[in-house]
Amino acid sequence: MYDKIFKPKKLVLDTGEVVYEKATRTPIVWLIFLGLLIFSLKFTNFQFSVLIERGANFFDMLKKMVPPDTSYLPKVVKPLLDTIKMSFIGSILGSVFAIPFAILASSNIVHNQVINKVVRILFTFLRTLPTLVTALIATYIFGLGTFAGTLAIFIFSFSYMGKQMFEVIETVDMGAFEAMESMGATKLKAFTVTIAPQIMPIYLSTTLFNFEGNVRYAAILGYVGAGGIGLILNDRVNNRDYPSVGMILLTLLITVIAIELISQVIRRKLT
């Protein structure tokens, strides 16, 4: 249909042969994109005029945060440490538990398509759940506090690391693994000796990257009662205590940057 509307360009080669160059699909792609954009703006009632008119309120709020209230810093330390602990424990446990399931999802290790697909569907399902929603569900089941936040981060880390690692496992060199199996070694023994060393640098690097992101995600889990620095951030915002909000955001910013810098240094050495 497209080629009938936008006819291919006729080209004559030096040899006299005639070839036809298909018309680019770029115009139709742009039309579809613009159509979807306009539909989305209408559907969500997005108004640029409101954004411009009320955008100044954001800068007014920033002005109220400066200078931050340094006297509030002692009250920030414990929730900040809780946030880091939630992120660390959830990330580590999720990464550890992901490995056996990643093995089950790898078709070159476990030659059973049913098991492979079931585990992959599990990873996909868990990854579709936003961490904030998982934390909210966890607070209803286990109550308010850092346990709910840690569980939410664990579930995300498990699904994220599981998907990443089974894809890595399926690309490794299987020669040594198959040789050990032919000599009578179990799959677990062969995996530990031949494949684990191949994936370990990527595994550690991905775990660190996952931890970086989880520190940022954990900062907002307090909004649903899952503990951490988000809890006091929500409280101070509701009370319009903007100097204290500025102190909370400043300490969080410094912490996240420090963790990212340390993580980047470690990941460079691993790769």
N, C-alpha and C positions, 0 to 999 in steps of 0.2 A: 504493500500500500504506500509506504513512504517513498519507495523508489519510483512509483508511478507519478507521485506529486512532484518530487524533486529528482529529476532524471539524472542518471550517472553522467559524469563528464567524459566526453570522448577524447581519447589521447592516441596519437599516432607515433609509434616508436621509430627509431632510425632505420630499423629493418623493414619498415612499412607495415608492420603488424599493428592492428587496431585493438586497443584495450579500453575498458571502461572503468573509471574511478568512481566508486560509490560516493554519493553525497554524504557529507558529515551529518551525524545525528545530533550535533551540539544544539542547533536551534530548538529541536523538539524537546530536548532535555531541559533547556532553560525555560521553555514554556510550561512544562510540567512542574518544574521547581517553583516558578512564579505563581502558578495556579494554586499549588499547595500552600505557599506562603500567604497568599491573600485569603484563602479559605481559613487557615489557622488564625490569622489576625481577626477575621470576622467572628469565628467560632469562640475565641477567648475574649472578645470585646476589648482587645488591646487598643489603646489610644495614645498616640504620640503626644498629643496636646497635654494629657494628664501627666505623662512622664516628664515633660518639660516644666509644667507648672509646679509639680510637687517634688521634682528632683532636687530643688534647692533645700528641701527639708533634710536630705541626707547630709549635706555639707554643714547645715546648722547643728546637726547631731554630732558631727565630727568635731566641730569647734567646742562643743560642751565637754568633749572627752579630753581636751587638751587644756592644761596639763593633767595627766592622770593622777589619781589620788594614791600616792605612795604609801600612805598610812594603811591602805587596804591590802597591801601586799601579803602580810602574814596570814590573812584569811584566804588567800589564793593558793598558797603553797600546798596544803593538804589535798584540795580538789584537783590541783594540777598533777600531783603525784598519783592520785587515784586514776586519772585519765591515762597517764603513762603506763601504770600497772595493768589497767584493763586492756590497753592496746598490746602490751608486751605478752601477757599471759594468753590472751585470745589468739594472737598471731602465732605464738610458738605452738600451742596445743593444736590449732587448726592446721598448721604446716606439718606437724608430726602425724596426725591422724589422716591427713590427705594422702600420704605415701602409699599405704596398703590399698586404698581405694583407687589410686592412680594406676597401680599395677593391675588391678582387676579390670580397669577400663582400657588397658593397652592390649590391642589385638595381637601384637607380636609376642606378648608374654603369656596371656591367657587366651587360648584358642577356643573361645566360646562366645559367639555373637550375642547370645541372650544376656550373659553376665556383662559383657562390654557395654551393651546398649542401656541396660538398667542402671548401671553406675553412671554412665554419661548423662542420662536423663536426670538422675539425682543431682549431679553437679549443676546442670542447666536450671533445674527447678529452684535450687537454693540460691543460685546467683540472680535469679529474677526477683527475689525478695529484697527490697531495700533494707539496709542495716537499721534505719530508724524504725521501720515497721516491725522488723524482727525484735528489736529492743522493746517496742511497745507491747508486743505479744508476750514477751518474756516477763515484763513487769506485772502483767495481769496474772501470770502463772506463778512466778516466784517472788513477787512483791518488789517494791522499790529498792534501789541500791545498785552497787557496782556489779553484783553477780549477773543481773539481767544484761548490763552493758557488755560484760565479758563474754557472756553466752552469745550475744548478737555478733560480736566481732569474731568469735570462734567459728560460727556458722558461715560467715562471709569468707573468712580466711580458708576454711576447709574447702569450700566450693571453688574459690579462686585458685588456690594452690593445686587442688586436685586436677582442674582442667589444664592449667599450665604444665604440670608435670607429666600427665599422661601423653600430652602432645610431644613433649621432649623425649619421653621414653620411646615413643614410636619412631623416632628418627635416629636412634643410636645404632652403632655397629653391633650386629647380633652374632658375629662370627665366633667370638670367644665364649659367649653365652651358650650357643648351640654345641660348641665343642665340649664344654663342661657337662652339659646334659647328656651327650652321647657317651660320656665316661661314667655316667651313673649318678651325677650330682643332682640334688633336688633343685627345683626352680628357685627356691629362696636362697640356697647356697650360691647357685650360679648368678643370681641377680646381685647378691651382696658383693661378690668378688669381681664380676665383670662389668655390670651396668652402673651400679652405685657410684664408682669412681668417675664415670663419664658424666653423670648428671649432677654430681655434688656441687661443683662451682655454680651452675645455673640455679640449682635448688637454693643454695644459701643466698645468692644474689636476689632471687625472686622473693625469698622470705623477708629480706631486709626492705625491699621495695614495698612489699605488702604492709610491713610494720609502719613505714613512713606514712602511707595513706591512712592506716587505721588510727594513728594519733590524731589526724585531722577529723576523721569521722567521729571518733569518740568524744570530741569536744562538743558536739551537738546532741549527744545521746541524753544529756541531762534534761533536755526539753521534754522528754517523755518519762522522766523520773528514773533513768538508768544510771544515775550517779555521775561523778566526774565534774569537771570545771563548767560544763554546760548548765548544771543545776544552779550554781551561783550566778552565772551569766544571765540566765533567764530571770532569776529573782531581781537582779540589779536593773535589768532593762525594764521590767514591769514596774519597778519603783522609780524609774527615771533618774537613777543615780549614775549619770553618765561619766563623771570622773572615775568612779569605781569600775565601770564598764571599760573605760580606756585602759585602766591598770590590768584588768583581766585579759583583754585582747593583746596588750603589749607583751605580757609574760607568755601568753600562748604563742605569739608570733616568734619570739626569741627561742622558745623551746622547739618549735617545729623546724625553724631554720637550722638550729644546732643539730637536731637529729638527722635532718636531711644531709647536712655537710659531712657528718660522721659516717652516715650510711654510704654516701657517694665515694668516700675515701676507701672504705672497706670493699665496696663492690668493684672498684677499679682494680684493687689488688687481687680479687678473686678471678677477674676476667683477664 
